[in-house]
Amino acid sequence: MSGGTHLENANPVIFERSGERLQTAHDEDEDVHDPIDDREIFDMIRSINDPEHPLSLEELNVVEQVRVKVDDNESNVDVEFTPTIPHCSMATLIGLSIKVKLLRSLPDRFKIDVRITPGTHASEDAVNKQLADKERVAAALENSSLLEVINQCLYTKSI
């Protein structure tokens, strides 16, 4: 997806995808209150495409279920992601992609916090500040070129 430019991490480690969550009749029943949990959020973001590689964020271990925290009662979702290298220039784009996916998928009542896993990126404070700033996120999403790249990251191929 990088448009033929130099790859920062030309040979990333590829991890095995976790199994699909089995759905029960209880899960499918719309009349039953079913709180949103960590696994449900992980399932929403695991297949987001990496902006540089033809792999998902899960396959690159950028997102892991253990780094997703949900409090359905308080309407909070916290996601930490781990760039594949400490100087990844795509970190902000990856964080925006995760945030946009959740904004589009969750009810409006949820406060969504997306940030870099502490100690894993050289510019984590700057990236986290950008991702936490609602006005900067909104301005980024008004940029049609950037939105097109985010939508490519969010596009999932039918199997």
C-alpha positions as CSV (number, residue, x, y, z in Angstrom):
1,M,0.0,0.0,0.0
2,S,3.0,2.3,0.3
3,G,2.9,3.2,-3.4
4,G,6.3,1.8,-4.2
5,T,8.3,3.8,-1.6
6,H,11.0,2.4,0.6
7,L,9.7,0.1,3.3
8,E,10.8,1.0,6.8
9,N,10.5,-2.6,8.0
10,A,11.0,-4.7,4.9
11,N,10.9,-8.1,6.7
12,P,8.5,-7.9,9.5
13,V,7.9,-10.9,11.8
14,I,4.5,-12.5,10.9
15,F,2.4,-13.9,13.7
16,E,-0.4,-16.5,13.5
17,R,-3.9,-15.2,13.6
18,S,-6.0,-16.2,16.6
19,G,-9.1,-18.3,16.0
20,E,-12.4,-16.9,15.3
21,R,-14.8,-16.4,18.2
22,L,-17.6,-19.0,18.1
23,Q,-21.1,-17.3,18.1
24,T,-23.9,-18.9,20.0
25,A,-27.6,-18.4,19.7
26,H,-27.4,-16.3,22.8
27,D,-24.9,-14.0,21.2
28,E,-27.2,-13.6,18.2
29,D,-30.3,-12.8,20.2
30,E,-31.0,-9.1,19.8
31,D,-33.4,-9.1,22.9
32,V,-30.6,-10.1,25.3
33,H,-28.3,-7.4,26.7
34,D,-24.9,-8.3,25.5
35,P,-22.2,-6.0,26.9
36,I,-19.3,-5.2,24.6
37,D,-16.1,-6.9,25.8
38,D,-12.4,-6.9,25.0
39,R,-12.7,-9.7,22.5
40,E,-15.4,-8.0,20.6
41,I,-13.3,-4.9,20.2
42,F,-10.3,-7.0,19.2
43,D,-12.4,-8.7,16.6
44,M,-13.3,-5.3,15.2
45,I,-9.7,-4.1,14.8
46,R,-7.7,-7.3,14.2
47,S,-8.2,-7.4,10.4
48,I,-7.3,-3.7,9.8
49,N,-4.6,-3.7,7.0
50,D,-1.2,-2.4,7.7
51,P,-0.5,0.7,5.5
52,E,2.9,-0.7,4.4
53,H,2.5,-4.5,4.2
54,P,-0.3,-6.8,2.8
55,L,-0.8,-8.1,6.3
56,S,-3.3,-7.4,9.1
57,L,-2.4,-5.6,12.3
58,E,-3.0,-8.8,14.1
59,E,-0.6,-10.7,11.8
60,L,2.1,-8.1,12.6
61,N,1.3,-8.2,16.3
62,V,0.5,-4.5,16.2
63,V,-2.8,-5.2,18.0
64,E,-3.3,-7.9,20.7
65,Q,-6.4,-8.8,22.7
66,V,-4.5,-8.3,26.0
67,R,-3.9,-4.7,25.0
68,V,-7.7,-4.0,24.7
69,K,-9.7,-2.9,27.7
70,V,-13.4,-2.3,27.7
71,D,-15.7,-1.0,30.5
72,D,-19.2,-1.3,29.0
73,N,-20.8,0.2,32.1
74,E,-18.6,3.3,31.9
75,S,-18.6,3.3,28.1
76,N,-14.8,3.3,27.8
77,V,-12.7,1.6,25.3
78,D,-8.9,1.7,25.6
79,V,-6.6,0.2,22.9
80,E,-2.9,0.1,23.0
81,F,-1.0,-0.8,19.8
82,T,2.6,-1.7,19.2
83,P,4.3,-0.5,16.0
84,T,6.7,-3.1,14.5
85,I,9.7,-0.8,14.8
86,P,10.5,2.1,17.2
87,H,10.7,4.7,14.5
88,C,7.6,3.7,12.5
89,S,6.4,6.7,10.5
90,M,3.1,5.0,10.1
91,A,2.2,5.0,13.8
92,T,-0.2,7.9,13.6
93,L,-1.9,6.5,10.5
94,I,-2.3,3.1,12.3
95,G,-3.7,4.7,15.4
96,L,-6.1,6.8,13.3
97,S,-7.2,3.7,11.4
98,I,-8.0,1.9,14.7
99,K,-9.8,4.9,16.1
100,V,-11.9,5.4,12.9
101,K,-12.9,1.7,12.8
102,L,-14.1,1.9,16.4
103,L,-15.9,5.3,15.9
104,R,-17.7,3.8,12.9
105,S,-18.5,0.5,14.7
106,L,-19.5,1.4,18.3
107,P,-22.4,3.3,19.7
108,D,-21.8,7.1,20.2
109,R,-21.8,6.6,24.0
110,F,-18.3,5.1,24.0
111,K,-15.2,7.2,24.7
112,I,-12.4,5.7,22.6
113,D,-8.8,6.0,23.7
114,V,-6.2,4.7,21.2
115,R,-2.5,5.0,22.1
116,I,0.9,3.4,21.5
117,T,2.0,0.7,24.0
118,P,4.4,2.5,26.4
119,G,8.1,2.3,25.6
120,T,7.6,0.9,22.0
121,H,8.0,4.0,19.8
122,A,10.5,6.9,19.7
123,S,7.7,9.5,19.4
124,E,5.0,7.9,21.4
125,D,4.1,11.1,23.4
126,A,3.6,13.1,20.2
127,V,1.6,10.4,18.5
128,N,-0.5,9.8,21.6
129,K,-1.2,13.6,21.9
130,Q,-2.4,13.7,18.2
131,L,-4.6,10.6,18.7
132,A,-6.2,12.1,21.9
133,D,-6.9,15.5,20.3
134,K,-10.5,15.4,19.0
135,E,-10.0,18.5,16.8
136,R,-6.8,17.1,15.2
137,V,-8.5,13.8,14.5
138,A,-11.6,15.6,13.0
139,A,-9.3,17.7,10.9
140,A,-7.4,14.6,9.7
141,L,-10.6,13.0,8.7
142,E,-11.5,16.0,6.6
143,N,-8.4,15.5,4.5
144,S,-9.7,13.4,1.5
145,S,-6.3,11.9,0.7
146,L,-5.7,10.8,4.3
147,L,-9.2,9.4,4.5
148,E,-8.7,7.4,1.4
149,V,-5.6,5.8,2.9
150,I,-7.5,5.1,6.1
151,N,-10.4,3.5,4.2
152,Q,-7.9,1.3,2.4
153,C,-6.5,0.1,5.7
154,L,-10.1,-0.6,6.9
155,Y,-11.1,-2.4,3.7
156,T,-11.5,-6.2,4.3
157,K,-11.5,-8.7,1.5
158,S,-14.4,-11.1,1.5
159,I,-13.1,-14.6,2.0
